Amino acid sequence: MDGATRMDGAMPEPRNGSGIERLHDAAPETLFRRFMREFGGGGQQEFTTSAGHPLLIDQSLFRQRRRNAWKIQKGERAEWLVHLAENIKAPDEIWLLGDSQSSLDNLCFLSRFDVGRRQLLGCVAVFERERGQLRSWTGVTSYAATRKQSYWEGLRGRRGQSLVYRRDRE
C-alpha cells in the first residue's frame, strides 16, 4: 500500500474471536510466557509481519517505561492476551505514525474481534523505532478493550498517519 495512503474506508469486518483462548488472571511472568508461546516461546522473538515489518517481541509491550513495572494485568490485557498476539500476527490494519516533533516513528496495529454477547473487542499494539532506521521495531504497548466502535475509529486516520496495511476483506 502506498505510504501516503490515508484512511479510505471502514476497517475490515470484525473477526470471530470466540474460539480464541481467554485467560484468567495469573502472575505477570506466567501471562507473559503464555503470550510468547504464540511467537515460538522464549523471552524475546523476532517476528516479521505479513507487510514486511521486522518486530522485536518482548516484555516491552507489557512494561511501564518509567518504573519498569508490569502492566500485563492492567485493564483487560490478561483476559485477552491471546487476542493481542493475534492482533500482531494478523492485524486488520497497520498505521504508520510520524510525529514531526519526535525522531521516532510508530507502527500502530489495530484489530477487532466479535467475542459474543454483542461485545466488540478491539486490540491495539504500538511499536517504535528511530526515523530512517532499518532495525527491528520495538514494542511500546499492547492492550485490548471492549469499547464502543467510535473509540477504535478515533485511532485511525489521524493527522500524520498513513495506512500501510489492511487485511483483505473476506
URRA-V601537 format. One record per backbone hydrogen bond with DSSP energy under -1.0 kcal/mol. NH is the residue of the N-H (numbers start at 0). CO is the residue of the C=O. If there is no record, write none. Layout:
BEGIN
nh=NH co=CO
nh=NH co=CO
END
This chain:
BEGIN
nh=4 co=1
nh=14 co=111
nh=16 co=113
nh=19 co=16
nh=22 co=78
nh=30 co=26
nh=31 co=27
nh=32 co=28
nh=33 co=29
nh=34 co=30
nh=35 co=31
nh=36 co=32
nh=37 co=34
nh=38 co=35
nh=39 co=36
nh=40 co=35
nh=44 co=56
nh=46 co=54
nh=48 co=52
nh=51 co=48
nh=54 co=46
nh=55 co=136
nh=56 co=44
nh=60 co=57
nh=61 co=58
nh=63 co=68
nh=67 co=63
nh=70 co=61
nh=73 co=70
nh=76 co=73
nh=79 co=75
nh=80 co=77
nh=83 co=79
nh=84 co=80
nh=85 co=81
nh=86 co=82
nh=87 co=83
nh=88 co=84
nh=89 co=85
nh=91 co=109
nh=92 co=109
nh=93 co=164
nh=94 co=107
nh=95 co=161
nh=96 co=105
nh=97 co=159
nh=101 co=98
nh=104 co=128
nh=105 co=96
nh=106 co=126
nh=107 co=94
nh=108 co=124
nh=109 co=92
nh=110 co=122
nh=112 co=120
nh=113 co=14
nh=114 co=118
nh=118 co=115
nh=120 co=112
nh=121 co=144
nh=122 co=110
nh=123 co=142
nh=124 co=108
nh=125 co=140
nh=126 co=106
nh=127 co=137
nh=128 co=104
nh=130 co=102
nh=132 co=129
nh=136 co=53
nh=137 co=127
nh=139 co=125
nh=140 co=125
nh=142 co=123
nh=144 co=121
nh=146 co=144
nh=150 co=147
nh=152 co=148
nh=153 co=149
nh=154 co=151
nh=155 co=152
nh=160 co=157
nh=161 co=95
nh=162 co=4
nh=163 co=93
nh=164 co=93
nh=166 co=91
END
